[in-house]
């Protein structure tokens, strides 16, 4: 019997191995061994891992119950009189008795305006913040070169302090058409603050913002979490067990 080549590793087999004819005799012996092959099962392994639960995945090396490390991201625009920092904030989920979750509060994008305190220096202790909802994000993304929009917020609406804090955010086109002005006006009677911070946003910077908003929107709605829970076997069982009005409509 001919030994296996030393370069062949059984831990990482080649996709297919057939012995060369020059190493084998003719006759029944050749007919028997020429059909010998070693096939790789790697693709089947990865297909199994692809549909396995997170705890069973090949990259799951964390202790049971451990969460992945948090990652903080943002985009900051620096100008002569102010700086604008943009950060996404995740939605909130509510656990249900069934063990499932639902979105209890949509995510948002936090805008932080800081006035300049000197050359390339900004006073973040005096920053004013404004939270853009998913609908307001859509309005900003839809701005054309000559379009404008504005949003009014009262953080204490429906509470005893209603009307004490008023925030107005405006986005208006620059006169030369090179971008937009973002202007945040804040009147806070509780802290005796009346301030207005504006910053010009160029077309390039606005394009970056719009692209980032477009990417993050499904995550702010929690749709990515829903997508991660879709499994073919469970989807088939659910569709067979329950037929909603939409299922009936599209099934016609």
ROVEXDO-740189 format. One record per residue (C-alpha): residue number from 1; y, z, x. Coordinates in Angstrom, 2 decimals. Last residue first. Example, Ala and Ser with C-alpha at 12.3 -4.5 7.8 and 13.67 -1.06 7.14 Angstrom:
 resi   north      up    east
    2   -1.06    7.14   13.67
    1   -4.50    7.80   12.30
END
This chain:
 resi   north      up    east
  252   35.71   -3.34  -53.24
  251   34.96   -0.79  -50.50
  250   38.61   -0.41  -49.63
  249   39.38    1.11  -53.02
  248   36.25    3.26  -53.21
  247   36.86    4.72  -49.76
  246   40.53    5.32  -50.62
  245   39.57    7.19  -53.79
  244   37.29    9.41  -51.77
  243   33.55    8.93  -51.36
  242   31.83   12.05  -50.08
  241   28.26   12.51  -48.83
  240   27.64    9.06  -47.36
  239   31.00    8.98  -45.62
  238   30.50   12.47  -44.22
  237   27.00   11.68  -42.95
  236   28.17    8.49  -41.25
  235   31.16   10.21  -39.66
  234   28.96   13.05  -38.35
  233   26.64   10.63  -36.57
  232   29.44    8.48  -35.16
  231   31.51   11.37  -33.80
  230   35.22   11.81  -34.51
  229   36.50   15.15  -33.20
  228   38.66   13.69  -30.41
  227   40.44   11.46  -32.92
  226   41.52   14.45  -35.00
  225   42.95   16.18  -31.94
  224   44.79   12.95  -31.04
  223   46.26   12.83  -34.56
  222   47.96   16.20  -34.09
  221   51.29   14.88  -35.36
  220   53.04   15.73  -32.07
  219   50.15   14.05  -30.28
  218   50.55   10.84  -32.29
  217   54.29   10.84  -31.38
  216   53.85   11.33  -27.61
  215   53.49    7.69  -26.55
  214   56.33    6.28  -28.65
  213   58.62    9.11  -27.60
  212   57.89    8.44  -23.91
  211   58.63    4.73  -24.38
  210   61.84    5.46  -26.28
  209   63.00    7.91  -23.61
  208   62.28    5.47  -20.77
  207   64.11    2.71  -22.64
  206   67.07    5.05  -23.17
  205   67.24    5.68  -19.44
  204   67.24    1.95  -18.73
  203   69.83    1.24  -21.40
  202   72.09    3.96  -19.99
  201   72.56    7.36  -21.61
  200   76.06    8.87  -21.54
  199   76.27   12.66  -21.90
  198   78.17   14.84  -24.32
  197   78.47   18.59  -24.70
  196   80.55   20.23  -27.44
  195   81.02   23.96  -27.68
  194   82.12   26.58  -30.17
  193   80.47   29.91  -29.43
  192   81.40   33.26  -31.00
  191   77.83   34.55  -30.60
  190   77.09   35.01  -34.32
  189   79.68   32.39  -35.24
  188   77.71   29.69  -33.45
  187   79.28   26.25  -33.69
  186   77.38   23.67  -31.65
  185   78.32   20.03  -31.02
  184   75.80   17.79  -29.23
  183   76.93   14.31  -28.14
  182   74.58   11.61  -26.91
  181   76.58    8.52  -25.93
  180   74.60    5.28  -25.92
  179   73.91    2.35  -23.59
  178   75.64   -0.48  -21.72
  177   77.31   -1.94  -24.82
  176   80.79   -1.74  -23.26
  175   82.06    0.69  -25.91
  174   78.99    2.95  -25.57
  173   76.86    3.09  -28.70
  172   76.69    6.38  -30.63
  171   74.05    9.11  -30.80
  170   75.30   12.21  -32.59
  169   73.81   15.70  -32.73
  168   75.41   18.30  -34.98
  167   74.45   21.98  -34.83
  166   75.75   24.70  -37.15
  165   75.03   28.40  -36.75
  164   76.44   30.97  -39.18
  163   75.82   28.76  -42.21
  162   72.62   30.54  -43.21
  161   72.41   34.02  -41.68
  160   70.72   35.50  -44.78
  159   67.96   32.94  -44.58
  158   67.29   29.63  -46.32
  157   68.79   27.64  -43.44
  156   68.96   29.82  -40.34
  155   68.49   27.06  -37.75
  154   71.13   24.88  -39.50
  153   70.67   21.36  -38.19
  152   72.65   18.16  -38.69
  151   71.48   14.82  -37.32
  150   73.47   11.72  -36.40
  149   72.77    8.04  -35.92
  148   74.34    5.01  -34.25
  147   73.51    1.33  -33.90
  146   75.19   -1.27  -31.68
  145   72.47   -1.67  -29.02
  144   69.75   -0.93  -31.54
  143   68.48    2.51  -32.44
  142   64.92    2.55  -33.80
  141   63.64    5.04  -31.23
  140   66.35    7.51  -32.24
  139   65.39    7.25  -35.91
  138   61.71    7.66  -35.12
  137   62.48   10.79  -33.12
  136   64.33   12.08  -36.18
  135   61.17   11.58  -38.23
  134   59.03   13.36  -35.62
  133   61.49   16.26  -35.57
  132   64.10   16.52  -32.83
  131   64.92   20.05  -31.70
  130   68.42   20.73  -30.34
  129   69.33   23.07  -27.52
  128   72.57   24.21  -25.93
  127   72.64   25.22  -22.29
  126   75.04   27.86  -21.03
  125   72.51   29.55  -18.71
  124   71.57   26.05  -17.57
  123   74.88   25.75  -15.71
  122   74.58   22.48  -13.86
  121   75.28   21.50  -10.25
  120   75.49   17.97   -8.88
  119   79.14   18.53   -8.01
  118   80.22   21.56  -10.00
  117   79.25   23.59  -13.04
  116   78.16   20.68  -15.23
  115   77.29   21.44  -18.83
  114   73.62   21.81  -19.86
  113   72.10   20.00  -22.87
  112   68.49   20.78  -23.72
  111   66.64   18.46  -26.10
  110   63.30   19.71  -27.42
  109   60.89   17.14  -28.84
  108   58.81   18.22  -31.82
  107   55.31   19.21  -32.86
  106   54.25   19.39  -36.48
  105   53.53   22.75  -38.04
  104   50.37   23.88  -39.86
  103   48.14   21.10  -38.54
  102   44.61   21.69  -39.77
  101   41.58   23.26  -38.14
  100   37.86   23.38  -38.87
   99   35.64   26.47  -38.84
   98   35.01   26.29  -42.57
   97   37.27   29.30  -43.13
   96   40.18   27.28  -41.76
   95   42.04   27.73  -38.48
   94   45.76   26.79  -38.51
   93   47.12   24.47  -35.84
   92   50.60   24.33  -34.31
   91   52.05   21.14  -32.90
   90   52.88   20.74  -29.20
   89   56.40   20.70  -27.79
   88   57.69   17.68  -25.90
   87   60.49   18.20  -23.34
   86   63.79   16.37  -22.74
   85   66.38   17.71  -20.28
   84   69.96   16.41  -20.53
   83   72.52   17.05  -17.81
   82   76.29   17.26  -18.11
   81   79.68   16.22  -16.74
   80   78.74   13.93  -13.85
   79   75.36   12.80  -15.10
   78   71.77   13.99  -14.68
   77   68.98   12.84  -16.99
   76   65.86   14.99  -17.14
   75   62.41   13.99  -18.35
   74   59.76   16.57  -19.11
   73   56.26   17.80  -18.46
   72   54.47   21.14  -18.42
   71   50.69   21.13  -18.02
   70   48.50   23.93  -19.29
   69   45.18   24.54  -17.60
   68   42.08   23.71  -19.68
   67   40.91   26.57  -21.90
   66   38.03   28.89  -21.09
   65   35.69   29.82  -23.94
   64   32.53   29.39  -21.86
   63   33.37   29.24  -18.18
   62   34.75   25.96  -16.83
   61   32.55   23.28  -15.27
   60   32.65   20.77  -18.12
   59   32.85   17.50  -16.21
   58   29.33   16.40  -17.13
   57   29.90   17.06  -20.82
   56   27.75   19.60  -22.69
   55   30.57   22.01  -23.59
   54   32.72   19.08  -24.70
   53   30.00   17.95  -27.15
   52   27.90   14.95  -26.23
   51   28.82   11.41  -27.29
   50   29.91   10.16  -23.87
   49   27.28   12.22  -22.09
   48   24.51   10.31  -23.82
   47   26.15    6.98  -23.00
   46   26.59    8.16  -19.43
   45   22.88    8.85  -19.07
   44   21.92    5.54  -20.67
   43   24.12    3.71  -18.15
   42   22.56    5.61  -15.25
   41   18.97    4.77  -16.17
   40   18.44    2.53  -13.10
   39   15.33    0.36  -12.99
   38   12.66    0.31  -10.31
   37   10.46   -2.77  -10.32
   36    6.86   -3.80   -9.77
   35    6.08   -7.25  -11.12
   34    5.31   -8.73   -7.70
   33    2.81   -5.92   -7.14
   32    0.01   -7.02   -9.47
   31    0.30  -10.76   -8.96
   30    0.39  -10.26   -5.19
   29   -2.83   -8.21   -5.19
   28   -4.47  -10.72   -7.50
   27   -3.96  -13.55   -5.01
   26   -1.36  -13.98   -2.34
   25   -0.42  -11.28    0.12
   24    2.85   -9.36    0.12
   23    5.67   -8.76    2.60
   22    6.99  -12.36    2.56
   21    7.11  -12.26   -1.28
   20    9.95   -9.72   -1.18
   19    9.39   -6.51   -3.23
   18   11.45   -6.32   -6.40
   17   14.06   -3.55   -6.85
   16   16.51   -3.30   -9.73
   15   19.65   -1.27  -10.52
   14   19.34    0.59   -7.20
   13   18.21    4.17   -7.39
   12   20.59    7.06   -6.73
   11   18.38   10.13   -6.54
   10   15.36    7.96   -5.71
    9   17.12    6.79   -2.57
    8   16.14    3.39   -1.19
    7   17.29    2.81    2.41
    6   13.88    3.93    3.77
    5   12.17    0.95    2.10
    4    9.24    2.05   -0.11
    3    5.88    2.08    1.63
    2    3.46   -0.88    1.30
    1    0.00    0.00    0.00
END
